[in-house]
Amino acid sequence: MSGIHLSGTLVCRNAREAAIVASCLPEHVQLTRAERGCVSFEVAPAADPLVWTVEERFVDAAAFRAHQQRVAGSAWGRATAGIERRYEVEGL
């Protein structure tokens, strides 16, 4: 599949950070899936309760960058700014 594919993990340091993710995630998923150019967007808890798996697909680099820009200024972006992300991006 062409386009942009991001995969990886969101790694919380403690239960407080995991609670922030769990609290903010539903709105973040809803807003992202509604974005122009979003093909798929999944964030799910892993076996470790402090880790979340992330899979994102966007039609092209412009859609992916627009998503990144929106997220930076969103409630999700502000609330999770200090949480570690271990992502790989293909297609850029």
C-alpha positions in Angstrom: 0.0 0.0 0.0 1.4 3.4 -0.9 1.0 6.5 1.3 2.4 7.2 4.7 2.5 4.5 7.4 3.4 5.2 11.0 3.8 2.3 13.4 5.2 2.0 16.9 4.4 2.5 20.6 3.4 5.2 23.0 5.3 4.4 26.3 4.0 5.8 29.6 6.3 6.1 32.6 3.6 5.4 35.1 -0.1 4.8 35.8 -0.8 8.6 35.8 0.4 8.9 32.2 -1.5 5.8 31.2 -4.7 7.3 32.7 -4.1 10.5 30.6 -3.8 8.4 27.4 -6.9 6.4 28.3 -8.9 9.6 29.1 -7.9 11.6 26.0 -7.7 8.8 23.4 -11.3 8.5 22.4 -11.6 12.1 21.2 -8.2 11.9 19.5 -9.1 8.8 17.6 -12.5 10.3 16.5 -10.9 13.6 15.3 -8.0 11.8 13.5 -10.3 9.3 11.7 -12.4 12.3 10.5 -9.3 14.1 9.0 -9.0 14.3 5.2 -6.5 11.8 4.0 -6.7 9.4 7.0 -6.9 5.9 5.7 -6.7 4.2 9.1 -5.8 5.0 12.7 -5.6 2.5 15.5 -4.2 3.0 19.1 -4.6 0.0 21.4 -3.3 -1.0 24.8 -0.5 -3.6 24.6 0.2 -6.4 27.1 2.1 -4.0 29.3 -0.5 -1.6 30.8 1.9 1.4 30.3 2.3 0.8 26.5 0.0 1.5 23.6 0.5 0.3 20.0 0.0 2.8 17.3 -0.8 2.3 13.6 -1.5 5.2 11.3 -2.0 5.4 7.5 -2.5 8.5 5.5 -2.9 8.9 1.7 0.1 11.1 1.3 2.7 13.3 3.0 0.5 16.3 2.9 -2.3 14.6 4.8 0.2 13.1 7.3 1.8 16.6 7.9 -1.6 18.2 8.3 -2.4 15.5 11.0 0.8 16.2 12.8 0.2 19.9 12.8 -3.4 19.5 14.1 -2.2 17.1 16.8 0.5 19.5 18.0 -2.1 22.1 19.0 -4.8 19.7 20.2 -5.9 18.7 23.7 -4.3 15.3 23.0 -1.1 16.9 21.9 -0.8 19.1 25.0 -1.9 16.3 27.5 0.5 13.7 26.1 3.5 15.9 25.1 5.8 14.4 27.7 4.9 10.8 26.9 7.6 8.8 25.0 6.8 7.9 21.4 8.8 5.2 19.6 7.6 5.5 16.0 8.8 4.6 12.6 7.4 6.4 9.6 7.5 4.9 6.1 6.8 6.7 2.9 8.0 10.2 3.7 
